[in-house]
């Protein structure tokens, strides 16, 4: 799958478990920003359409803190789509991606 890495990226903010963009679509993730709220916020980033896919990354932010992860110009490739399993609803997770 060829991606136009120069095209504008899309972002989504999740506060609960969910897919990033179109479910199951080839996706390149460029950044993940976790904003902790009144509790620690964790996001298990998996390949696929639900939380049973291959775990690729764990993003965590403490109480009232922010943690940012950037994956360079080429990003992380998820050929089967991206799903986030968020362990608390006290914070949020922003994902910057292309499909």
Buried (B, 14 or more C-beta within 10 A) or exposed (E): EEBEEEEEBBEBEBBEBBBBBEBBBBBBBBBBBBBBBEBBBBBBBBBBBEEEBEEBBBBBBEEEBBBEBEBEEEBBBBEBBBBBBBBBEBBBBBBBBBB
